[in-house]
Amino acid sequence: MMAPMTVSETDADLMTRRQVACLFGVTSATVATWPRRGVLAEVRNEDGRPRYRRSDVEQLFRAGIQRRPRRPTAAS
């Protein structure tokens, strides 16, 4: 049986989903969708938890990812 793939980056080179979400002002759930949408690559740490390379996050931040405007609610 093969072990799951992990990355060899140090913890300082990786960011948690919560850290990325805080930086961009979005929810952790939003960040979780980015790898599936091709916005940000995700790697797994030794525990199998999702992490994001700091260099990738910084590049995305400099590129200025755009948030979609909120849809008006029925009460608005």
C-alpha positions as CSV (number, residue, x, y, z in Angstrom):
1,M,0.0,0.0,0.0
2,M,1.4,3.4,-1.0
3,A,1.5,6.3,1.4
4,P,-0.4,9.4,0.4
5,M,1.6,12.1,-1.4
6,T,2.9,14.9,0.9
7,V,5.0,17.9,0.3
8,S,8.4,18.6,1.6
9,E,8.0,22.3,2.1
10,T,8.5,23.7,5.6
11,D,5.5,24.8,7.6
12,A,6.6,28.4,7.1
13,D,6.2,27.9,3.3
14,L,2.6,26.7,3.6
15,M,-0.6,28.4,4.7
16,T,-3.8,27.0,6.1
17,R,-7.1,27.4,4.5
18,R,-8.1,29.8,7.3
19,Q,-5.0,32.0,6.8
20,V,-5.7,32.3,3.1
21,A,-9.3,33.1,3.7
22,C,-8.4,35.8,6.2
23,L,-5.9,37.4,3.7
24,F,-8.5,37.5,0.9
25,G,-11.5,38.4,3.1
26,V,-13.5,35.3,2.1
27,T,-14.7,32.2,4.0
28,S,-12.7,29.0,4.3
29,A,-15.4,27.3,2.3
30,T,-14.6,29.7,-0.6
31,V,-10.9,28.9,-0.5
32,A,-11.8,25.2,-0.5
33,T,-13.4,25.6,-3.9
34,W,-10.4,27.3,-5.5
35,P,-8.4,24.2,-6.3
36,R,-11.4,22.6,-8.0
37,R,-11.8,25.8,-10.0
38,G,-8.1,26.1,-10.9
39,V,-7.6,29.3,-8.9
40,L,-5.1,28.1,-6.4
41,A,-3.1,24.8,-6.1
42,E,-3.6,22.7,-3.0
43,V,-1.1,20.4,-1.4
44,R,-1.5,18.1,1.6
45,N,0.7,18.1,4.7
46,E,1.9,15.0,6.5
47,D,-1.5,14.7,8.3
48,G,-3.4,14.9,5.0
49,R,-4.7,18.4,5.7
50,P,-5.0,20.9,2.8
51,R,-2.3,23.6,2.6
52,Y,-1.4,26.3,0.1
53,R,2.1,27.3,-0.9
54,R,2.8,30.9,0.3
55,S,4.4,31.8,-3.1
56,D,1.2,30.7,-4.9
57,V,-1.0,32.7,-2.5
58,E,1.2,35.8,-2.8
59,Q,1.1,35.6,-6.6
60,L,-2.7,35.3,-6.5
61,F,-2.9,38.2,-4.1
62,R,-0.7,40.4,-6.3
63,A,-2.9,39.5,-9.3
64,G,-5.9,40.9,-7.4
65,I,-8.5,38.1,-7.4
66,Q,-11.9,39.5,-7.8
67,R,-14.8,38.6,-5.5
68,R,-18.2,38.2,-7.1
69,P,-20.7,40.8,-6.0
70,R,-23.3,39.5,-3.6
71,R,-26.7,38.8,-5.0
72,P,-29.5,40.9,-3.7
73,T,-31.8,39.1,-1.3
74,A,-35.6,39.2,-1.4
75,A,-35.6,41.4,1.7
76,S,-33.4,44.1,0.0
